[in-house]
Amino acid sequence: MGMNALVFNVLKEIGINPDRFSLQWASAAEAPRFVKLITEFTGKIKELGPLGVSEGIAPDELQAKLEKGLAAVSSRKVRMVYGNTAKAIRKEGIFTQKYISGVIEEKLSKAIVGALSADAEEEAKAGPVKQAAQAKESPAAEKASEAEAAAKQKKAVASKKAPPKKASAPKKTAAPKVAASKKKVAAKKKKAAAKK
């Protein structure tokens, strides 16, 4: 129920009709309920029409808004606030949809708006700054991989210096017996096939 409320609030913030999303539970023993839920949701989506059309959003703008929404729910701050809120809801022990939606909206609205505005600010700063950051990242990544390789090499040298372990007596295996029995089975199959 909490995830339902989170997605509902994110869709509302990015300007997409939240009725386009529904998360419902039905057990395998509730076939009539499942059919009812799917039928109702399909009817609702048909009424709303294609995504973006009823909202009055152009396809390019819609794609950008969806990417913003995905970035918002993927942001560390939103995930942390959501996790803490979910723990608080479990502690309270009130599991009605109305209560959970209210708590999620109250606790997460700031985090969602902040994540969405942070994305807008990053897009505004993108361009030469983003390209410069990407150029700086590649030498840093190379240095990190070099340091990682050196650490692996030191570990390998250290493991070679360790005293050798005592050799144990070789264990008897059943591999020759298994191979012989497989040959016998194959021969019996050939004889049976030849008789037919």
N, C-alpha and C positions, 0 to 999 in steps of 0.2 A: 504494500500500500504506500509505503514511503517513496519507493522508486516512481510509482505512478504520479504522486504529487510533485516530485522533483522534475520529471519530464514535462508535466503539465505547466509548471511555472516557467521553465526554460522556453517552451514553445510560446507561451503568452508574451514573454519578454522580447523574443525575436520577431514577433508579429505574425505568427502562424496560429491558426485556429487550434486550440488545444483539444477540441473534440475529435481531431484526427488521430488521437492516441488513446488506447484503452488497454489496460492490463488487468485481466480478470483470471480468477482461478476456478478450475473445474476438475474434479477427479475423474478417473477413468470410469467410475460407476455413474457419473452424471451426464450421460449422453444427451438427454433432452435439454439440460441446462447449457451444454456446450453448443448444441445446434441453435438454441435461442440466442446466446451471446453472439455467435458468428453472424446469424441472420440480422440481428439488430445493428451490429457494427457495420456490416456491409451496406445496409440500407442507409445508415447515417453518412457513410462516405460517398455513396451515390448522390445523396442530396447535396453534399458540400461541393461535389464536382472535383475536377483535377486539382492537384496540389498547386497552390499559388494563384490559380484563377479566381477562386472565391475571395482570396485575401488581397487580390489586386497587385500581385508581385510578379515582376518579369522573371523569366527563367534564370538569367545570370544573377540577379539580385537574390532570388530564392536560394540558389546554390551557395552564395556568400553567407546568407543568413543561417543556413543549415550547418555550414562549416563553423560559423561563430558559436552556434549552439553546441556542437560537438566539442569544440575547444573549451567552452564554459564548463560542461559536465566532466571534462577530462582534467580540468585544472586542479591542482593540488589543494588549493584553499577550499573549493567547493566540495571536493571529496572528503576532506577532513571535517568540515562543518556538518556534512551529511552523516558521516560516521558517528560523530559525537551526538547529533540529534537522534539518530536511530537508537543509540545506547540509552539516551534519556527517555525515549518513548517506551522502550522495553522495561526500563526501571519503573516508570509510572504504571504500566500494565493496562493502559486504556488503548484498545485496538480498534476503535471505530474509524471509518474512513474520514468522517468529518473532523475528528480530533487530530488524526495524523496529518491530514492536509493542512489544517490550521497551524500546527506546530512547524511543519516543513516550510510553509510560506513565511511564517514569522522569523524563523531562524536562518533560512537560506536566501531570502530575497536580497539582502545586502551582498552576500557572497556572489550570487548569480549576476546581479547588476555590475558588481566590481569586475568579475571575470569578463563579462561582455564589453565593458568600457575599456578594460586593459587590452583586449584584442583590437578594439578600434584605435587605441593609441599606438599600438605596435604597428598596425597597418599604415597609420599616418607617418610613422618614423621610418617605415620600410623604404627600400630603394637603395641609395648609396650607403647608408648606415648598415643595412642588412648585408649587402655585398661585402663590405669591409669586415663585418663580423665573421662571415663565412670564410673569407680569405685568412683571417687570423686563426680560425678554428683548425684549419688543416695542418699548419705546423705544430700546433699544440697536440693534435691527435697523433701526429707522427712521433713527437717526443714521448707521449704517454705509451704508445705501442713499443717504442725502443726501451723504455724503462721496464715495461712488462716483460719483454723478451730477456732483458738482463737479469731480472729476478728469477725467471724460469731457468736460465742457464746456471745461476748460483745454486738454485735448488737441486738441479741435476748433478752438479759437482759435489755438493754436500752428500747426496745420496750415494755417490760412488765411493766416498770415503768411509761409509758405514761398514762395520765388520760383516763379513758374509755369514749368512745363517747356515746352521748345520743342515746337511743334506739328509733327507729322510729316505728310508728304504722305498724302492719303487713299488707302487701299488699294482696289484694284478688287475687286469681289465677283462671285461667280457666281450671286447670287440671281436676277437677271432671267432668266438662261439656265435655271436649275432650274425656275422658275415656268413658263416657256414650254414646257419639255419635259413637265412634269406635265399642262399643258393638252392637249398633243398626245396623250398616253397616255389621258387621260380621253375625248377625242373618239373615238379608235380603239375604246375599249371600248363607247361608245354605239353606234357604227356596227355593231359585231359583235353587240351585243344586239338591234339593230333588224332585222338580217338573220335572226336565229333566229325 
